[in-house]
Amino acid sequence: MNARRFWLFAIITCLFFLGLVFQTSRYTALKANVLSLQRMEMDLLKTGKELDANIAKLANMERIEKAALQNGMQIAAPEQRIIVTDIQAGQGNAQKGSSNGRQ
C-alpha cells in the first residue's frame, strides 16, 4: 500500500512540475510577444507623429506659395483660374427632386 501511495504521489508531483514548466515557458513567450508589440506600438506612434508633422508642414499655404515662386511658378490671375464643380452631385439633387414630384 505504501508503494502504491508513493508512486501515485511521484506521478502527481511529476505532472505538477510538467505543468509548471509548461506554464512558465508559455508565460515567457507571451511576455516576449507583449514586449515586441509594445516596441511596435512605440514605433507606430513615432511614425504617426512624424506624419502629422509632415501634414502640418505640407498644408501650410504660405510655404507652398513660397516654394512655387522659388521654382518659377506664377500666381494665376482671376481670369486664368478654372473653377471645377461636381456635376454628379448636381444631377443627384435634380433626380431626387424629379422623382419626388412623380410620387
N, C-alpha and C positions, 0 to 999 in steps of 0.2 A: 504494500500500500504506500509506503514511503517513497519507493522508487517511482511509482506512478505519479504521485504528487510532485516529486522533484522534476520529472520530465515535463509535466504539464506546466509547472512554474517556469522551467527553462524555455519552453516553446513560447509561452506568453511574453516572457522577457525579451526573447529574440524578435518577436513580432512588434513589440513596443519600440525597440531600438530601430528596427527597419522602418517603421512608420515615422519615427523621429528623424532619421536620416533623410527620408523622402520629403518630409515637410521642410526640413532645413534647406535642402537643395532647391526645392520649389520656391521658398522664400527668397533665397539668394538670386535666383533667376528673375523673379518678379521685381526685386529691388533694382537689379541691373536694368530691367526694362523701364522702370519708373525714372531712374536717373537719365537714361537715354532720351525718354520722352520730355523730361524737364529741359535737357540741353537743346532738344529740337524746338521746344516752345520758346526758349530764350532767343534762339536764332531767328525764329519766325517773327517774334516781337521786334527784334532789332531790324530785320528786313522791312517789316511794316512801318516802323518809324522812319527808316530811310526813304521808303516810297512816299510816305506822307510829306516828308521834307521836299522830295523831288517834285511832287504835285504842286505844293505851295510855291516852289521856285518857278516851275513852268507856267503856273496860272497867273503870274504877275504880269499884267498887261504892259506896264512901263518897261519891264525888262524885255519883253517880246518886241515892243516897238523899237527900243534902242538897238537890239540885235538885228532887226530888219534893216534899220537905217545904216548900221555898220556894214551890212552885206550888200548895200547898194539898192535896196528897195525904196520905193517912194510911197507916201500916203496917197491913196486914191481920192480924187476929187468927188464930191457928191454925185455928179452926173456920170461918173465912171463906175459907180458901185452898182452891184446887182443884188436884188432882193429875192431870196428864194422862199417860196411858200410851199406848204404841204397840200397838194391838190387832193390827195385821197381823203384827208381829214375834212375838207370842204364838201366833197362828194358824199362822204358818210353822213354828214349832218343833213344834206339835201335829201338823201334817200330816206332817212328817218322821218323827216317832215312829210315827204310824199307818201310814205307807207302809212303814217298816222292818219292822213287825210282820207285814205281809201277805206279804212275800217269804219 
